[in-house]
Amino acid sequence: MNNMIAKLNNSVRSFMKDEEGAQVVEYALIIAVVSIALVIALQALTDAGGGFATFITRVTTCLTTANCV
């Protein structure tokens, strides 16, 4: 019985020391924060008089034709 309790104790300690899952959670949080920041930035650019839409139109025109102004 003591051997079984010792094995269970070792398993719990090993599980508590494992930090691999924590790294995945940290990366997911970083990606979420960056994504939110990008959405907010793009929304601000779109709401500011259509500046972002104008920029995309200019880039598209420049890439599809020789007329880059």
ZIMO-V35748 format. One record per residue. RES is the residue in three letters. BURIAL is + if it has 16 or more other ideal C-beta (glycine too) atoms within 10 Angstrom, else -. D_LAST is the distance of its C-alpha to the last C-alpha in Angstrom with 2 decimals. Layout:
BEGIN
RES&BURIAL&D_LAST ; RES&BURIAL&D_LAST
END
This chain:
BEGIN
MET&-&81.32 ; ASN&-&80.23 ; ASN&-&78.36 ; MET&-&76.39 ; ILE&-&75.52 ; ALA&-&74.44 ; LYS&-&72.13 ; LEU&-&70.63 ; ASN&-&70.19 ; ASN&-&68.45 ; SER&-&66.12 ; VAL&-&65.15 ; ARG&-&64.56 ; SER&-&62.42 ; PHE&-&60.34 ; MET&-&59.86 ; LYS&-&58.71 ; ASP&-&56.12 ; GLU&-&52.65 ; GLU&-&50.51 ; GLY&-&49.95 ; ALA&-&48.94 ; GLN&-&46.04 ; VAL&-&44.70 ; VAL&-&44.94 ; GLU&-&43.14 ; TYR&-&40.21 ; ALA&-&40.09 ; LEU&-&40.03 ; ILE&-&37.18 ; ILE&-&35.12 ; ALA&-&36.01 ; VAL&-&34.98 ; VAL&-&31.59 ; SER&-&31.00 ; ILE&-&31.98 ; ALA&-&29.70 ; LEU&-&26.69 ; VAL&-&27.66 ; ILE&-&28.06 ; ALA&-&24.72 ; LEU&-&22.86 ; GLN&-&24.96 ; ALA&-&24.19 ; LEU&+&20.42 ; THR&-&20.94 ; ASP&-&23.36 ; ALA&-&21.27 ; GLY&-&19.80 ; GLY&-&18.04 ; GLY&-&15.58 ; PHE&+&16.09 ; ALA&-&15.72 ; THR&-&12.34 ; PHE&-&11.33 ; ILE&-&13.05 ; THR&-&11.46 ; ARG&-&7.85 ; VAL&-&9.67 ; THR&-&11.68 ; THR&-&9.19 ; CYS&-&7.71 ; LEU&-&11.44 ; THR&-&12.82 ; THR&-&10.86 ; ALA&-&9.49 ; ASN&-&6.33 ; CYS&-&3.78 ; VAL&-&0.00
END
